Amino acid sequence: MADTVFSCTTDKSSIAAAMLTEIQPGDLLHVCGTLARPGAAPGEALELTVDALDVLAAAPARARREVVLDRYGDYVVVFDAATDTVPVFTAQGQWVGLADNPDTITTLIDIHERVNGGDA
Protein backbone atom coordinates (compact mmCIF):
# COMPACT_ATOMS: atom_id res chain seq x y z
CA MET A 1 0.00 0.00 0.00
CA ALA A 2 1.43 3.39 -0.98
CA ASP A 3 1.57 6.21 1.55
CA THR A 4 -0.46 9.32 0.86
CA VAL A 5 0.70 12.62 2.33
CA PHE A 6 -1.53 15.70 2.59
CA SER A 7 -1.06 19.04 4.29
CA CYS A 8 -3.43 18.84 7.28
CA THR A 9 -5.05 21.29 9.67
CA THR A 10 -7.46 20.84 12.55
CA ASP A 11 -9.32 23.06 14.98
CA LYS A 12 -9.57 20.25 17.54
CA SER A 13 -6.90 20.49 20.21
CA SER A 14 -7.27 16.78 21.06
CA ILE A 15 -6.22 15.81 17.51
CA ALA A 16 -3.24 18.19 17.57
CA ALA A 17 -2.19 16.85 20.99
CA ALA A 18 -2.47 13.24 19.76
CA MET A 19 -0.30 14.03 16.73
CA LEU A 20 2.35 15.60 18.94
CA THR A 21 2.37 13.05 21.74
CA GLU A 22 0.84 9.74 20.65
CA ILE A 23 1.08 9.20 16.88
CA GLN A 24 4.36 7.77 15.61
CA PRO A 25 5.79 7.59 12.09
CA GLY A 26 4.66 4.33 10.57
CA ASP A 27 1.33 4.19 12.46
CA LEU A 28 -1.57 3.20 10.22
CA LEU A 29 -4.18 5.93 10.61
CA HIS A 30 -7.82 6.39 9.68
CA VAL A 31 -8.42 10.11 9.18
CA CYS A 32 -11.79 11.76 8.47
CA GLY A 33 -12.26 15.33 7.39
CA THR A 34 -12.75 17.71 4.50
CA LEU A 35 -10.39 17.65 1.52
CA ALA A 36 -10.09 20.99 -0.29
CA ARG A 37 -7.85 22.92 -2.64
CA PRO A 38 -6.89 26.03 -0.58
CA GLY A 39 -6.05 28.23 -3.58
CA ALA A 40 -7.35 28.61 -7.08
CA ALA A 41 -4.15 27.58 -8.87
CA PRO A 42 -4.40 24.27 -10.76
CA GLY A 43 -1.97 21.69 -9.44
CA GLU A 44 -1.82 23.30 -6.00
CA ALA A 45 -1.61 20.76 -3.18
CA LEU A 46 -4.77 19.56 -1.51
CA GLU A 47 -5.31 20.31 2.17
CA LEU A 48 -7.18 18.08 4.62
CA THR A 49 -9.06 19.58 7.57
CA VAL A 50 -9.06 16.72 10.07
CA ASP A 51 -12.22 16.11 12.10
CA ALA A 52 -11.48 12.61 13.45
CA LEU A 53 -8.36 10.50 13.86
CA ASP A 54 -8.02 6.83 14.82
CA VAL A 55 -4.94 4.61 15.00
CA LEU A 56 -5.69 1.36 13.17
CA ALA A 57 -2.29 -0.22 13.81
CA ALA A 58 0.73 0.99 15.74
CA ALA A 59 4.12 1.21 14.09
CA PRO A 60 6.70 -1.41 14.98
CA ALA A 61 8.71 -0.47 18.07
CA ARG A 62 11.83 0.06 15.93
CA ALA A 63 10.28 3.07 14.15
CA ARG A 64 9.34 4.69 17.44
CA ARG A 65 12.96 4.95 18.60
CA GLU A 66 13.92 6.95 15.51
CA VAL A 67 11.75 9.98 16.39
CA VAL A 68 12.35 12.34 19.30
CA LEU A 69 10.17 15.21 20.52
CA ASP A 70 11.97 18.10 22.17
CA ARG A 71 10.83 21.36 23.77
CA TYR A 72 12.16 24.79 22.89
CA GLY A 73 10.34 26.83 25.54
CA ASP A 74 6.76 27.12 24.32
CA TYR A 75 7.54 25.11 21.19
CA VAL A 76 7.74 21.40 20.34
CA VAL A 77 10.08 20.10 17.63
CA VAL A 78 10.11 16.64 16.07
CA PHE A 79 13.50 15.15 15.25
CA ASP A 80 13.30 12.24 12.81
CA ALA A 81 16.45 10.24 12.08
CA ALA A 82 15.24 9.69 8.50
CA THR A 83 15.32 13.40 7.54
CA ASP A 84 17.16 16.65 8.25
CA THR A 85 13.97 18.73 8.24
CA VAL A 86 12.39 19.48 11.61
CA PRO A 87 8.65 20.15 12.06
CA VAL A 88 7.98 22.87 14.65
CA PHE A 89 4.71 23.39 16.57
CA THR A 90 3.64 25.49 19.52
CA ALA A 91 3.07 23.48 22.70
CA GLN A 92 -0.68 23.94 22.04
CA GLY A 93 -0.34 22.21 18.66
CA GLN A 94 -0.33 25.19 16.27
CA TRP A 95 1.80 24.57 13.18
CA VAL A 96 4.80 26.94 13.10
CA GLY A 97 6.70 25.59 10.11
CA LEU A 98 9.32 23.20 8.83
CA ALA A 99 12.94 24.02 9.67
CA ASP A 100 15.34 22.98 6.90
CA ASN A 101 17.67 21.48 9.52
CA PRO A 102 18.20 21.62 13.29
CA ASP A 103 20.39 24.73 12.96
CA THR A 104 17.43 26.77 11.60
CA ILE A 105 14.91 25.94 14.36
CA THR A 106 15.58 29.06 16.44
CA THR A 107 15.35 31.28 13.35
CA LEU A 108 11.95 29.78 12.51
CA ILE A 109 10.75 30.29 16.10
CA ASP A 110 12.04 33.90 16.13
CA ILE A 111 10.15 34.67 12.91
CA HIS A 112 6.98 33.08 14.32
CA GLU A 113 7.22 35.18 17.48
CA ARG A 114 7.80 38.41 15.52
CA VAL A 115 4.79 37.72 13.29
CA ASN A 116 2.54 36.65 16.18
CA GLY A 117 3.61 39.17 18.80
CA GLY A 118 5.79 36.81 20.81
CA ASP A 119 2.93 34.61 21.96
CA ALA A 120 3.35 30.93 21.21
N, CA, C and O atoms as a MOPAC input file, in Angstrom:
PM7 MOZYME 1SCF
protein

 N      0.84800 1    -1.17000 1     0.00000 1
 C      0.00000 1     0.00000 1     0.00000 1
 C      0.89600 1     1.23500 1     0.00000 1
 O      1.82000 1     1.33100 1     0.80700 1
 N      0.62900 1     2.17400 1    -0.89500 1
 C      1.42500 1     3.39400 1    -0.98000 1
 C      0.96300 1     4.39700 1     0.06800 1
 O     -0.22500 1     4.48400 1     0.37600 1
 N      1.91000 1     5.15200 1     0.61300 1
 C      1.57400 1     6.21400 1     1.55300 1
 C      1.00600 1     7.39400 1     0.78700 1
 O      1.41100 1     7.66700 1    -0.34300 1
 N      0.07000 1     8.08700 1     1.40500 1
 C     -0.46000 1     9.32100 1     0.86200 1
 C     -0.20100 1    10.40800 1     1.88400 1
 O     -0.49900 1    10.23800 1     3.06600 1
 N      0.35700 1    11.53200 1     1.43300 1
 C      0.69700 1    12.62300 1     2.33200 1
 C     -0.07200 1    13.86700 1     1.89500 1
 O     -0.00500 1    14.27200 1     0.73500 1
 N     -0.79900 1    14.46600 1     2.82800 1
 C     -1.52700 1    15.70100 1     2.59300 1
 C     -1.11900 1    16.71300 1     3.65400 1
 O     -0.76000 1    16.34400 1     4.77200 1
 N     -1.17800 1    17.98400 1     3.29800 1
 C     -1.06300 1    19.03900 1     4.29000 1
 C     -2.34900 1    19.01200 1     5.09500 1
 O     -3.43800 1    19.01300 1     4.52100 1
 N     -2.23800 1    18.98800 1     6.43300 1
 C     -3.43200 1    18.84400 1     7.27600 1
 C     -3.52500 1    19.97500 1     8.28100 1
 O     -2.51600 1    20.49800 1     8.75500 1
 N     -4.76800 1    20.34200 1     8.59800 1
 C     -5.05000 1    21.29400 1     9.67300 1
 C     -6.18000 1    20.70600 1    10.50300 1
 O     -6.88300 1    19.79500 1    10.06600 1
 N     -6.34000 1    21.23700 1    11.69700 1
 C     -7.46500 1    20.84100 1    12.54900 1
 C     -7.73400 1    21.96800 1    13.52300 1
 O     -6.82400 1    22.70800 1    13.89600 1
 N     -8.98200 1    22.09900 1    13.93300 1
 C     -9.31600 1    23.06000 1    14.97500 1
 C     -9.61700 1    22.35000 1    16.29800 1
 O    -10.09300 1    22.96200 1    17.25300 1
 N     -9.33000 1    21.05500 1    16.33000 1
 C     -9.57100 1    20.25100 1    17.53700 1
 C     -8.25300 1    20.02800 1    18.27200 1
 O     -7.35600 1    19.35400 1    17.76500 1
 N     -8.14500 1    20.59100 1    19.45400 1
 C     -6.89700 1    20.48500 1    20.21200 1
 C     -6.55800 1    19.04000 1    20.55800 1
 O     -5.37900 1    18.70500 1    20.67700 1
 N     -7.54900 1    18.18000 1    20.72100 1
 C     -7.27300 1    16.78400 1    21.05800 1
 C     -6.55100 1    16.06800 1    19.90600 1
 O     -5.70000 1    15.21200 1    20.14600 1
 N     -6.88700 1    16.41600 1    18.66700 1
 C     -6.22000 1    15.80600 1    17.51300 1
 C     -4.79000 1    16.31500 1    17.42100 1
 O     -3.86600 1    15.53600 1    17.18500 1
 N     -4.60100 1    17.62500 1    17.60600 1
 C     -3.24300 1    18.19000 1    17.56700 1
 C     -2.38200 1    17.58100 1    18.67100 1
 O     -1.22300 1    17.24000 1    18.43800 1
 N     -2.94300 1    17.44400 1    19.86600 1
 C     -2.19400 1    16.85500 1    20.98500 1
 C     -1.83100 1    15.40500 1    20.68700 1
 O     -0.71500 1    14.97600 1    20.98100 1
 N     -2.76000 1    14.64400 1    20.10700 1
 C     -2.47000 1    13.24400 1    19.76100 1
 C     -1.34700 1    13.16300 1    18.74200 1
 O     -0.47500 1    12.30200 1    18.85000 1
 N     -1.35600 1    14.04500 1    17.75800 1
 C     -0.30300 1    14.03200 1    16.72500 1
 C      1.06100 1    14.35500 1    17.32600 1
 O      2.07800 1    13.82300 1    16.88000 1
 N      1.08600 1    15.21100 1    18.32200 1
 C      2.35100 1    15.60200 1    18.93900 1
 C      2.84500 1    14.61800 1    19.98700 1
 O      4.04900 1    14.54000 1    20.23100 1
 N      1.95000 1    13.86900 1    20.60900 1
 C      2.37500 1    13.04700 1    21.73900 1
 C      2.13500 1    11.54800 1    21.57900 1
 O      2.80200 1    10.75100 1    22.23900 1
 N      1.19400 1    11.14500 1    20.71500 1
 C      0.83600 1     9.73700 1    20.64700 1
 C      1.14400 1     9.07600 1    19.31100 1
 O      1.58700 1     7.92800 1    19.28200 1
 N      0.91800 1     9.77500 1    18.21500 1
 C      1.07800 1     9.19600 1    16.88400 1
 C      2.56000 1     9.11800 1    16.52600 1
 O      3.31000 1    10.07100 1    16.73600 1
 N      2.96800 1     7.98900 1    15.99300 1
 C      4.36300 1     7.76600 1    15.61200 1
 C      4.46300 1     7.55500 1    14.10400 1
 O      3.51600 1     7.07000 1    13.48500 1
 N      5.60000 1     7.91200 1    13.50700 1
 C      5.79000 1     7.58600 1    12.09000 1
 C      5.62000 1     6.08300 1    11.88000 1
 O      6.14800 1     5.27600 1    12.64500 1
 N      4.89500 1     5.72700 1    10.85900 1
 C      4.65700 1     4.32600 1    10.56800 1
 C      3.33400 1     3.81100 1    11.09600 1
 O      2.90400 1     2.72100 1    10.71800 1
 N      2.65900 1     4.58900 1    11.98600 1
 C      1.33100 1     4.18900 1    12.46000 1
 C      0.36400 1     4.20200 1    11.28200 1
 O      0.43100 1     5.08800 1    10.43000 1
 N     -0.52200 1     3.23500 1    11.23300 1
 C     -1.56800 1     3.19600 1    10.21600 1
 C     -2.75800 1     3.95900 1    10.77800 1
 O     -3.32300 1     3.57300 1    11.80100 1
 N     -3.14000 1     5.04900 1    10.10400 1
 C     -4.18000 1     5.93300 1    10.61100 1
 C     -5.43600 1     5.88500 1     9.75300 1
 O     -5.37400 1     5.63100 1     8.55000 1
 N     -6.56000 1     6.13000 1    10.38000 1
 C     -7.81700 1     6.38900 1     9.68200 1
 C     -8.16600 1     7.83100 1    10.01300 1
 O     -8.40800 1     8.16600 1    11.17300 1
 N     -8.19300 1     8.68600 1     8.99000 1
 C     -8.41500 1    10.11100 1     9.18000 1
 C     -9.67800 1    10.51800 1     8.43600 1
 O     -9.84300 1    10.17600 1     7.26500 1
 N    -10.57100 1    11.24500 1     9.10200 1
 C    -11.78700 1    11.76400 1     8.47400 1
 C    -11.74300 1    13.27900 1     8.50500 1
 O    -11.28500 1    13.88200 1     9.47600 1
 N    -12.22500 1    13.88400 1     7.43000 1
 C    -12.26200 1    15.33200 1     7.39000 1
 C    -12.70800 1    15.82500 1     6.03800 1
 O    -13.34800 1    15.10300 1     5.27500 1
 N    -12.36300 1    17.06400 1     5.74900 1
 C    -12.74900 1    17.71100 1     4.50400 1
 C    -11.50600 1    17.97500 1     3.66800 1
 O    -10.56300 1    18.62000 1     4.12700 1
 N    -11.51100 1    17.47600 1     2.44500 1
 C    -10.38600 1    17.65200 1     1.52400 1
 C    -10.71600 1    18.80800 1     0.59600 1
 O    -11.76000 1    18.80300 1    -0.05600 1
 N     -9.82300 1    19.81100 1     0.53200 1
 C    -10.08600 1    20.98800 1    -0.28900 1
 C     -8.80900 1    21.48800 1    -0.94000 1
 O     -7.70500 1    21.18100 1    -0.48900 1
 N     -8.97000 1    22.25000 1    -1.99000 1
 C     -7.85100 1    22.92400 1    -2.63900 1
 C     -7.85700 1    24.35300 1    -2.09000 1
 O     -8.76600 1    25.12000 1    -2.40800 1
 N     -6.85000 1    24.73700 1    -1.26000 1
 C     -6.88500 1    26.02500 1    -0.57700 1
 C     -6.82000 1    27.23000 1    -1.52100 1
 O     -7.39400 1    28.27300 1    -1.20900 1
 N     -6.15100 1    27.11800 1    -2.64300 1
 C     -6.04800 1    28.22800 1    -3.58100 1
 C     -6.71200 1    27.88600 1    -4.89000 1
 O     -7.24100 1    26.78900 1    -5.06600 1
 N     -6.68200 1    28.81900 1    -5.79600 1
 C     -7.34900 1    28.60900 1    -7.07800 1
 C     -6.40800 1    28.06800 1    -8.14400 1
 O     -6.85500 1    27.72100 1    -9.23700 1
 N     -5.12900 1    27.99000 1    -7.85300 1
 C     -4.15200 1    27.57600 1    -8.87500 1
 C     -4.25200 1    26.08000 1    -9.14300 1
 O     -4.21500 1    25.27700 1    -8.21100 1
 N     -4.38000 1    25.70200 1   -10.41900 1
 C     -4.39600 1    24.26800 1   -10.75600 1
 C     -3.07700 1    23.61800 1   -10.34400 1
 O     -2.00800 1    24.21400 1   -10.47300 1
 N     -3.17100 1    22.41400 1    -9.85800 1
 C     -1.97100 1    21.69400 1    -9.44200 1
 C     -1.51900 1    22.01600 1    -8.03200 1
 O     -0.57700 1    21.40100 1    -7.53300 1
 N     -2.17200 1    22.96900 1    -7.37800 1
 C     -1.82000 1    23.29900 1    -5.99700 1
 C     -2.18900 1    22.13100 1    -5.09100 1
 O     -3.18200 1    21.44600 1    -5.33300 1
 N     -1.40800 1    21.90500 1    -4.06700 1
 C     -1.60900 1    20.76100 1    -3.17600 1
 C     -2.96500 1    20.82600 1    -2.48000 1
 O     -3.47100 1    21.90200 1    -2.16000 1
 N     -3.53000 1    19.66300 1    -2.26000 1
 C     -4.77200 1    19.56400 1    -1.51300 1
 C     -4.48600 1    19.68200 1    -0.02400 1
 O     -3.40100 1    19.32300 1     0.43500 1
 N     -5.44900 1    20.17900 1     0.72300 1
 C     -5.31300 1    20.30600 1     2.16700 1
 C     -6.47000 1    19.58600 1     2.83500 1
 O     -7.61600 1    19.70800 1     2.40500 1
 N     -6.16900 1    18.83600 1     3.88800 1
 C     -7.18000 1    18.08100 1     4.61600 1
 C     -7.41900 1    18.74400 1     5.97300 1
 O     -6.48700 1    18.92800 1     6.75500 1
 N     -8.67100 1    19.10100 1     6.24100 1
 C     -9.05900 1    19.58100 1     7.56500 1
 C     -9.55200 1    18.36200 1     8.33600 1
 O    -10.58900 1    17.78900 1     8.00400 1
 N     -8.81300 1    17.97300 1     9.35400 1
 C     -9.06200 1    16.72400 1    10.07300 1
 C    -10.11500 1    16.92900 1    11.15700 1
 O     -9.99600 1    17.81000 1    12.00900 1
 N    -11.15800 1    16.08400 1    11.10100 1
 C    -12.22300 1    16.11400 1    12.10300 1
 C    -12.15100 1    14.92700 1    13.06100 1
 O    -12.61500 1    15.02100 1    14.19700 1
 N    -11.57300 1    13.81100 1    12.61200 1
 C    -11.47500 1    12.61200 1    13.44800 1
 C    -10.21100 1    11.84700 1    13.07000 1
 O     -9.79900 1    11.83400 1    11.91100 1
 N     -9.61200 1    11.21800 1    14.05900 1
 C     -8.35900 1    10.49600 1    13.85800 1
 C     -8.37100 1     9.24000 1    14.71600 1
 O     -8.61700 1     9.30600 1    15.92000 1
 N     -8.10600 1     8.09900 1    14.09600 1
 C     -8.01600 1     6.83000 1    14.82000 1
 C     -6.75600 1     6.10500 1    14.39000 1
 O     -6.38800 1     6.14600 1    13.21600 1
 N     -6.09300 1     5.44500 1    15.32100 1
 C     -4.94300 1     4.61300 1    15.00500 1
 C     -5.46500 1     3.19900 1    14.75100 1
 O     -6.03700 1     2.56400 1    15.63700 1
 N     -5.25500 1     2.71500 1    13.51300 1
 C     -5.69400 1     1.36000 1    13.16500 1
 C     -4.65600 1     0.32500 1    13.56400 1
 O     -5.00100 1    -0.78100 1    13.98100 1
 N     -3.37800 1     0.68600 1    13.43500 1
 C     -2.29000 1    -0.21900 1    13.81400 1
 C     -1.07000 1     0.61400 1    14.18100 1
 O     -0.69700 1     1.54200 1    13.46400 1
 N     -0.46400 1     0.27500 1    15.29000 1
 C      0.72900 1     0.99300 1    15.74400 1
 C      1.94100 1     0.57000 1    14.93100 1
 O      2.02900 1    -0.56200 1    14.45600 1
 N      2.86900 1     1.50100 1    14.78300 1
 C      4.11700 1     1.21200 1    14.08600 1
 C      4.93600 1     0.21700 1    14.89700 1
 O      4.78600 1     0.13500 1    16.11600 1
 N      5.78900 1    -0.53000 1    14.23500 1
 C      6.70300 1    -1.40900 1    14.98100 1
 C      7.55300 1    -0.59200 1    15.94900 1
 O      7.84600 1     0.57300 1    15.68200 1
 N      7.94000 1    -1.17800 1    17.04200 1
 C      8.71500 1    -0.47300 1    18.06700 1
 C      9.98900 1     0.15100 1    17.51000 1
 O     10.41900 1     1.20000 1    17.99000 1
 N     10.59900 1    -0.47200 1    16.50800 1
 C     11.83200 1     0.06000 1    15.93100 1
 C     11.63600 1     1.48000 1    15.40500 1
 O     12.49600 1     2.33500 1    15.61600 1
 N     10.52900 1     1.74500 1    14.72900 1
 C     10.28100 1     3.06500 1    14.15500 1
 C     10.11500 1     4.11800 1    15.24100 1
 O     10.47900 1     5.27600 1    15.03700 1
 N      9.58200 1     3.74200 1    16.36900 1
 C      9.34300 1     4.69300 1    17.44100 1
 C     10.63300 1     5.24000 1    18.04000 1
 O     10.64400 1     6.37300 1    18.52000 1
 N     11.69700 1     4.48700 1    18.02700 1
 C     12.95700 1     4.95300 1    18.60400 1
 C     13.65600 1     5.96500 1    17.70900 1
 O     14.57400 1     6.65100 1    18.15900 1
 N     13.24400 1     6.07000 1    16.45800 1
 C     13.91600 1     6.95000 1    15.51400 1
 C     13.40100 1     8.38300 1    15.55700 1
 O     13.97000 1     9.25300 1    14.89700 1
 N     12.34600 1     8.65200 1    16.31200 1
 C     11.75100 1     9.97700 1    16.38900 1
 C     11.83100 1    10.47500 1    17.82400 1
 O     11.54600 1     9.73900 1    18.76800 1
 N     12.22500 1    11.74000 1    17.97600 1
 C     12.35200 1    12.33700 1    19.29900 1
 C     11.63700 1    13.68100 1    19.30600 1
 O     11.85400 1    14.50700 1    18.42000 1
 N     10.78500 1    13.90200 1    20.30300 1
 C     10.17000 1    15.20600 1    20.51700 1
 C     11.02900 1    15.97200 1    21.50200 1
 O     11.54000 1    15.40100 1    22.46600 1
 N     11.19000 1    17.27300 1    21.25900 1
 C     11.96600 1    18.10300 1    22.17100 1
 C     11.24700 1    19.42600 1    22.34700 1
 O     10.51800 1    19.86900 1    21.46000 1
 N     11.45600 1    20.06000 1    23.50500 1
 C     10.83300 1    21.35800 1    23.77200 1
 C     11.84700 1    22.46500 1    23.59200 1
 O     13.00000 1    22.34400 1    24.00700 1
 N     11.41100 1    23.53900 1    22.97500 1
 C     12.15700 1    24.79500 1    22.88600 1
 C     11.25700 1    25.84200 1    23.52200 1
 O     10.57400 1    26.57900 1    22.81200 1
 N     11.24600 1    25.91900 1    24.84900 1
 C     10.34300 1    26.83300 1    25.54300 1
 C      8.90400 1    26.44700 1    25.28500 1
 O      8.46000 1    25.36500 1    25.66800 1
 N      8.16700 1    27.35500 1    24.62100 1
 C      6.75600 1    27.12200 1    24.31700 1
 C      6.55800 1    26.38300 1    23.00100 1
 O      5.44900 1    26.36200 1    22.46600 1
 N      7.60400 1    25.78500 1    22.47800 1
 C      7.54300 1    25.11200 1    21.18500 1
 C      7.95400 1    23.64500 1    21.30600 1
 O      8.74000 1    23.27400 1    22.17900 1
 N      7.40600 1    22.82000 1    20.40900 1
 C      7.74200 1    21.40000 1    20.34000 1
 C      8.32200 1    21.14500 1    18.95400 1
 O      7.74800 1    21.56200 1    17.94800 1
 N      9.45900 1    20.46000 1    18.90700 1
 C     10.07900 1    20.10200 1    17.63200 1
 C     10.14800 1    18.58200 1    17.53900 1
 O     10.22300 1    17.88200 1    18.54900 1
 N     10.12200 1    18.08900 1    16.30100 1
 C     10.10600 1    16.64300 1    16.06700 1
 C     11.35100 1    16.27600 1    15.26700 1
 O     11.45400 1    16.58700 1    14.08000 1
 N     12.29200 1    15.61500 1    15.92800 1
 C     13.49800 1    15.14900 1    15.24900 1
 C     13.25600 1    13.73800 1    14.73500 1
 O     12.87300 1    12.84800 1    15.49400 1
 N     13.47900 1    13.54100 1    13.45200 1
 C     13.29600 1    12.24300 1    12.81500 1
 C     14.62800 1    11.84800 1    12.18900 1
 O     15.17100 1    12.58700 1    11.36700 1
 N     15.15300 1    10.69600 1    12.57000 1
 C     16.44900 1    10.24300 1    12.07500 1
 C     16.47000 1    10.06900 1    10.56000 1
 O     17.54200 1    10.05800 1     9.95600 1
 N     15.30200 1     9.93500 1     9.94300 1
 C     15.24100 1     9.68800 1     8.50000 1
 C     15.34500 1    10.96100 1     7.67000 1
 O     15.46800 1    10.87700 1     6.44800 1
 N     15.30000 1    12.15000 1     8.29800 1
 C     15.32100 1    13.40100 1     7.53900 1
 C     16.01000 1    14.50700 1     8.32500 1
 O     16.05900 1    14.47200 1     9.55500 1
 N     16.54400 1    15.49700 1     7.59700 1
 C     17.15900 1    16.65000 1     8.25000 1
 C     16.12800 1    17.69600 1     8.63500 1
 O     16.36000 1    18.47700 1     9.55700 1
 N     14.98100 1    17.72700 1     7.93900 1
 C     13.96900 1    18.73400 1     8.23800 1
 C     13.34800 1    18.48000 1     9.59900 1
 O     13.26400 1    17.34000 1    10.05700 1
 N     12.91100 1    19.57200 1    10.24700 1
 C     12.39300 1    19.47900 1    11.60700 1
 C     11.05300 1    20.21500 1    11.69500 1
 O     11.02900 1    21.44300 1    11.61700 1
 N      9.93900 1    19.49300 1    11.85500 1
 C      8.64500 1    20.14700 1    12.06300 1
 C      8.63800 1    20.86000 1    13.41600 1
 O      9.14500 1    20.34300 1    14.41200 1
 N      8.04800 1    22.06700 1    13.42700 1
 C      7.97900 1    22.87000 1    14.65100 1
 C      6.52700 1    23.25500 1    14.90000 1
 O      5.83600 1    23.71900 1    13.99300 1
 N      6.06400 1    23.05800 1    16.14900 1
 C      4.70800 1    23.38500 1    16.56700 1
 C      4.78500 1    24.18700 1    17.85700 1
 O      5.79500 1    24.13900 1    18.55800 1
 N      3.72200 1    24.92400 1    18.17600 1
 C      3.63600 1    25.48500 1    19.52000 1
 C      3.25600 1    24.33800 1    20.45500 1
 O      2.80900 1    23.28700 1    19.99400 1
 N      3.42500 1    24.52700 1    21.73300 1
 C      3.06500 1    23.48400 1    22.70300 1
 C      1.56200 1    23.19700 1    22.67000 1
 O      1.12800 1    22.13000 1    23.10200 1
 N      0.76300 1    24.14600 1    22.15800 1
 C     -0.68400 1    23.94400 1    22.04200 1
 C     -1.05900 1    23.24400 1    20.73600 1
 O     -2.23500 1    22.96700 1    20.50300 1
 N     -0.07000 1    22.95400 1    19.87900 1
 C     -0.33700 1    22.20800 1    18.66500 1
 C     -0.46500 1    23.03300 1    17.40100 1
 O     -0.75700 1    22.47800 1    16.34100 1
 N     -0.25400 1    24.35400 1    17.47400 1
 C     -0.33100 1    25.18700 1    16.26900 1
 C      0.91400 1    24.96600 1    15.42000 1
 O      2.03800 1    24.98100 1    15.92400 1
 N      0.69500 1    24.75800 1    14.11700 1
 C      1.80200 1    24.56800 1    13.18000 1
 C      2.58800 1    25.86500 1    13.07100 1
 O      2.00700 1    26.92400 1    12.82900 1
 N      3.91800 1    25.79300 1    13.24800 1
 C      4.79800 1    26.94000 1    13.09500 1
 C      5.48200 1    26.88400 1    11.73900 1
 O      5.50700 1    27.87600 1    11.01000 1
 N      6.03800 1    25.72100 1    11.39800 1
 C      6.70300 1    25.58600 1    10.11500 1
 C      7.67200 1    24.42100 1    10.12400 1
 O      7.78500 1    23.68000 1    11.10000 1
 N      8.36200 1    24.28600 1     9.01100 1
 C      9.32100 1    23.20100 1     8.83300 1
 C     10.71700 1    23.80200 1     8.71500 1
 O     11.02600 1    24.48200 1     7.73600 1
 N     11.55200 1    23.54900 1     9.71100 1
 C     12.93800 1    24.01800 1     9.67100 1
 C     13.72200 1    23.12800 1     8.71200 1
 O     13.56900 1    21.90600 1     8.72800 1
 N     14.55800 1    23.73800 1     7.88100 1
 C     15.33700 1    22.97700 1     6.90400 1
 C     16.28200 1    21.98400 1     7.56100 1
 O     16.57200 1    20.92500 1     7.00400 1
 N     16.76200 1    22.33500 1     8.75300 1
 C     17.66900 1    21.47700 1     9.51600 1
 C     17.65300 1    21.95800 1    10.95800 1
 O     17.09800 1    23.02100 1    11.23700 1
 N     18.24000 1    21.21400 1    11.87600 1
 C     18.20500 1    21.61600 1    13.28900 1
 C     18.80100 1    22.99400 1    13.56100 1
 O     18.39300 1    23.66200 1    14.51100 1
 N     19.76200 1    23.42900 1    12.74400 1
 C     20.38900 1    24.73400 1    12.96000 1
 C     19.45200 1    25.90300 1    12.67400 1
 O     19.73000 1    27.02300 1    13.10200 1
 N     18.34700 1    25.67300 1    11.96100 1
 C     17.43400 1    26.76600 1    11.60300 1
 C     16.17600 1    26.80900 1    12.47000 1
 O     15.28200 1    27.61400 1    12.20900 1
 N     16.09000 1    25.96300 1    13.49200 1
 C     14.91200 1    25.93500 1    14.36100 1
 C     14.71200 1    27.27400 1    15.06000 1
 O     13.60800 1    27.82000 1    15.02900 1
 N     15.74100 1    27.81100 1    15.68300 1
 C     15.57800 1    29.05700 1    16.43800 1
 C     15.20600 1    30.22000 1    15.52200 1
 O     14.44900 1    31.10200 1    15.92700 1
 N     15.72100 1    30.23600 1    14.30400 1
 C     15.35300 1    31.28500 1    13.35100 1
 C     13.86500 1    31.19900 1    13.03300 1
 O     13.17700 1    32.21900 1    12.99600 1
 N     13.36500 1    29.98700 1    12.80300 1
 C     11.94600 1    29.78300 1    12.51000 1
 C     11.08200 1    30.23000 1    13.69300 1
 O     10.05300 1    30.87800 1    13.50100 1
 N     11.49800 1    29.88600 1    14.90700 1
 C     10.75200 1    30.29400 1    16.10300 1
 C     10.78100 1    31.81000 1    16.26100 1
 O      9.75900 1    32.41300 1    16.58700 1
 N     11.93600 1    32.43400 1    16.03700 1
 C     12.04400 1    33.89700 1    16.12900 1
 C     11.10700 1    34.58700 1    15.14800 1
 O     10.44500 1    35.56100 1    15.50700 1
 N     11.04400 1    34.09800 1    13.92300 1
 C     10.14700 1    34.66900 1    12.91000 1
 C      8.69400 1    34.51000 1    13.35200 1
 O      7.90200 1    35.44700 1    13.24500 1
 N      8.34600 1    33.32600 1    13.84800 1
 C      6.97900 1    33.08200 1    14.31500 1
 C      6.60900 1    34.04000 1    15.43300 1
 O      5.49500 1    34.56500 1    15.44400 1
 N      7.50600 1    34.27900 1    16.36500 1
 C      7.22000 1    35.17900 1    17.47900 1
 C      7.09300 1    36.62700 1    17.02300 1
 O      6.25700 1    37.36200 1    17.54700 1
 N      7.91500 1    37.05600 1    16.04600 1
 C      7.80300 1    38.41100 1    15.51600 1
 C      6.45500 1    38.61000 1    14.82000 1
 O      5.80500 1    39.64200 1    14.99400 1
 N      6.04400 1    37.62500 1    14.03700 1
 C      4.78700 1    37.72300 1    13.29100 1
 C      3.57800 1    37.66200 1    14.23000 1
 O      2.57200 1    38.32900 1    13.98900 1
 N      3.67500 1    36.87400 1    15.28600 1
 C      2.54000 1    36.64600 1    16.18200 1
 C      2.64900 1    37.39300 1    17.50300 1
 O      1.93100 1    37.07100 1    18.44900 1
 N      3.51700 1    38.36500 1    17.58600 1
 C      3.61000 1    39.16900 1    18.80200 1
 C      4.28000 1    38.50800 1    19.97300 1
 O      4.09800 1    38.94400 1    21.11000 1
 N      5.05200 1    37.46700 1    19.73600 1
 C      5.79100 1    36.81200 1    20.81000 1
 C      5.01100 1    35.78800 1    21.58600 1
 O      5.56200 1    35.13600 1    22.47400 1
 N      3.73200 1    35.62700 1    21.27300 1
 C      2.93400 1    34.61300 1    21.96300 1
 C      2.96400 1    33.31300 1    21.19700 1
 O      2.65000 1    33.27500 1    20.00700 1
 N      3.34100 1    32.24800 1    21.87700 1
 C      3.35100 1    30.93200 1    21.21300 1
 C      1.99200 1    30.44400 1    21.21700 1
 O      1.72700 1    29.35200 1    20.71600 1

